[in-house]
Amino acid sequence: DLAGVSARTLTARNPTDSDVTIPANGFSIAGTLTRPPVLGRLRLPTVVLVAGSGSLDRDGTVAGVPMLSQLAGALAEQGFLVLRYDKRAVGQSGGRSEAVTQADYADDLIAIVKWLAKRDDVDPRQIVVAGHGEGGMIAMLAAQREKKIGTLVLMATAGTSGGDLLLEQQGRELERMQLSDADKQQKVALQKQIQAAVVSGTGWESLPEEVRKQADTPWFRSLLLSNPAAVMPRLKQPILIIQGDVDTQIDPQHADKLGELARARKKDAGPVEGVHLPGVHHRLVP
C-alpha cells in the first residue's frame, strides 16, 4: 500500500498547481490546488471538483481526457481557487474501497470542505462543490449535511435512481446489438433480478456465483438506492445544472428532471439554472 501511494503518474498539470494532503476519516486525501494566475484578493471563491464513478484520480482522466485538470485550469483563469482530489483508495489517497458507499464518499467530501473553510486563502462564504456524473450525487449527499457548501454544480448527473439509470443505459446498449427481442428481454430480466438481489440481499441462489462476487458490494447497493428525488428537497443551496446534449451515458433529459426537482423545493431554497451544451458529450468535450 505504501509503495502504491508514494508515486503518482502525472497525466496533466496546470502552471499554478500545488499538491496538498487533507486529513479525512482515519486516513489522508491527496489533492491538487490550482490558483488563479493573478491574485486579486486575499480570500478566494473556491470550487471543489468531485469525480464520477470508478477508480478516478484527481485529474479524472478517461479516454485520454484529463477533464478535472482542464476544468481546474479554466476555472482558475476566471479567478477561482480550485481543488481536485484522488478518490478514497485511489492514487495517493488512503482508505480502502471494499466496503465504501456513496455516503462514505460524501464523508470524504465534507472533510475536504471543512479543511478548505479553515484556510486563510479561501472565502468560507463562497465554497462551491461541482460534481460530475456520480460525483453530482455525492455532492448532493454532502450538501444536505454540510452548510459550508454554499453552491452546487451538477454536471452530467442522473435525475433518476441509480437502479433506473442502469436499466436505461442497458436499454440503449441493447438497441445497438443484433439480438432477438426475446434475447433482449432475457437480458433485461436478468439485470432486474441482479439489482433486486443486491438491494434485498435475497435471491442469489438462482444466480451464478461470479455474478454475486461482482455485484454484491456496498457501493453498488448504495448506487442502486441513490435517488435525487429523495435528497433534493433537503437542499437549500443555489444549483447550476450543466449537461452535454450528445451525452450517451446520461441522457440530456436527466438535466431537465434535476431542474424540475430543484425548482420544486421550498421557497427559501436558492435559485436554479440549467445549461445545455450542444455537441458536447459525457466528458464535457466535443
DANOR-V106354 format. One record per backbone hydrogen bond with DSSP energy under -0.5 kcal/mol. CO is the residue of the C=O (numbers start at 1). NH is the residue of the N-H. E is the energy in kcal/mol with one decimal. If there is no record, write none. Layout:
# DANOR-V106354
((CO | NH | E) (CO | NH | E))
This chain:
# DANOR-V106354
((1 | 5 | -1.5) (2 | 6 | -0.9) (3 | 7 | -0.5) (8 | 10 | -0.6) (9 | 11 | -0.8) (14 | 17 | -1.7) (16 | 35 | -1.3) (18 | 33 | -3.2) (20 | 31 | -2.5) (22 | 29 | -3.2) (24 | 26 | -1.3) (27 | 24 | -3.0) (28 | 94 | -3.1) (29 | 22 | -3.2) (30 | 86 | -2.7) (31 | 20 | -2.6) (32 | 84 | -1.9) (33 | 18 | -1.9) (33 | 35 | -0.5) (34 | 82 | -2.4) (38 | 40 | -0.9) (42 | 44 | -0.5) (44 | 123 | -2.7) (45 | 81 | -2.4) (46 | 128 | -3.3) (47 | 49 | -0.5) (47 | 83 | -2.8) (48 | 130 | -3.1) (49 | 51 | -0.5) (49 | 85 | -0.5) (50 | 132 | -2.4) (54 | 56 | -2.0) (56 | 87 | -1.4) (57 | 60 | -1.2) (59 | 68 | -1.3) (59 | 69 | -1.2) (60 | 67 | -0.9) (62 | 65 | -1.8) (64 | 66 | -0.7) (65 | 62 | -1.5) (65 | 67 | -1.9) (66 | 70 | -2.3) (67 | 71 | -2.6) (68 | 72 | -2.4) (69 | 73 | -2.1) (70 | 74 | -2.2) (71 | 75 | -2.7) (72 | 76 | -2.3) (73 | 77 | -1.7) (74 | 78 | -0.7) (75 | 78 | -0.7) (75 | 80 | -1.9) (76 | 79 | -1.9) (81 | 47 | -2.7) (82 | 34 | -3.0) (83 | 49 | -2.8) (84 | 32 | -2.8) (87 | 90 | -2.2) (90 | 93 | -2.2) (94 | 89 | -2.6) (97 | 100 | -0.9) (101 | 105 | -1.9) (102 | 106 | -2.0) (103 | 107 | -1.9) (104 | 108 | -2.1) (105 | 109 | -2.0) (106 | 110 | -2.4) (107 | 111 | -2.2) (108 | 112 | -1.8) (109 | 113 | -2.4) (110 | 114 | -2.5) (111 | 115 | -1.8) (112 | 116 | -2.4) (113 | 117 | -2.4) (114 | 118 | -0.7) (115 | 118 | -0.7) (116 | 119 | -1.9) (119 | 122 | -1.0) (121 | 44 | -2.6) (122 | 124 | -0.9) (123 | 126 | -2.2) (126 | 46 | -2.6) (126 | 128 | -0.6) (127 | 150 | -2.3) (127 | 151 | -1.3) (128 | 48 | -2.8) (128 | 130 | -0.5) (129 | 131 | -0.6) (129 | 153 | -2.4) (130 | 50 | -2.7) (131 | 155 | -3.0) (132 | 135 | -2.4) (133 | 136 | -1.8) (133 | 137 | -0.7) (134 | 137 | -0.5) (134 | 138 | -2.1) (135 | 139 | -2.3) (136 | 140 | -1.9) (137 | 141 | -2.5) (138 | 142 | -2.2) (139 | 143 | -2.5) (140 | 144 | -1.7) (142 | 145 | -1.4) (142 | 146 | -1.8) (145 | 147 | -0.6) (146 | 149 | -1.2) (148 | 150 | -0.9) (150 | 238 | -0.8) (151 | 129 | -2.4) (152 | 240 | -2.5) (153 | 131 | -2.4) (153 | 155 | -0.6) (154 | 156 | -0.5) (154 | 242 | -2.7) (155 | 133 | -2.7) (161 | 165 | -2.3) (162 | 166 | -2.2) (163 | 167 | -1.7) (164 | 168 | -2.2) (165 | 169 | -2.7) (166 | 170 | -2.5) (167 | 171 | -2.2) (168 | 172 | -1.7) (169 | 173 | -2.0) (170 | 174 | -2.6) (171 | 175 | -1.5) (172 | 176 | -0.8) (173 | 176 | -0.8) (173 | 177 | -0.6) (174 | 177 | -0.9) (177 | 179 | -1.7) (180 | 184 | -2.3) (181 | 185 | -2.5) (182 | 186 | -1.9) (183 | 187 | -2.0) (184 | 188 | -2.1) (185 | 189 | -2.4) (186 | 190 | -2.1) (187 | 191 | -2.2) (188 | 192 | -2.5) (189 | 193 | -2.1) (190 | 194 | -2.5) (191 | 195 | -2.6) (192 | 196 | -2.3) (193 | 197 | -2.0) (194 | 198 | -2.4) (195 | 199 | -2.2) (196 | 200 | -2.5) (197 | 201 | -2.4) (203 | 206 | -0.9) (204 | 207 | -2.2) (208 | 211 | -0.7) (208 | 212 | -1.4) (209 | 213 | -2.2) (210 | 214 | -1.4) (211 | 215 | -2.6) (212 | 216 | -2.7) (215 | 217 | -2.2) (217 | 221 | -2.1) (218 | 222 | -2.2) (219 | 223 | -2.3) (220 | 224 | -2.5) (221 | 225 | -1.9) (222 | 226 | -1.0) (223 | 162 | -0.6) (223 | 226 | -0.5) (224 | 163 | -1.7) (226 | 162 | -1.9) (227 | 230 | -1.5) (227 | 231 | -1.1) (228 | 232 | -3.2) (231 | 234 | -1.9) (232 | 235 | -2.0) (236 | 270 | -1.9) (238 | 152 | -2.5) (239 | 273 | -2.3) (240 | 154 | -2.9) (240 | 242 | -0.5) (241 | 275 | -3.2) (242 | 156 | -2.6) (243 | 277 | -3.0) (244 | 247 | -1.1) (249 | 251 | -0.6) (251 | 254 | -2.5) (252 | 255 | -1.0) (252 | 256 | -0.9) (253 | 257 | -2.0) (254 | 258 | -2.6) (255 | 259 | -2.2) (256 | 260 | -2.2) (257 | 261 | -2.4) (258 | 262 | -2.7) (259 | 263 | -2.5) (260 | 264 | -1.0) (262 | 265 | -1.2) (266 | 269 | -1.9) (271 | 239 | -2.4) (273 | 241 | -3.0) (275 | 243 | -2.4) (276 | 278 | -0.7) (277 | 245 | -2.5) (277 | 280 | -1.4) (280 | 246 | -2.2) (281 | 284 | -2.2) (285 | 281 | -2.3))
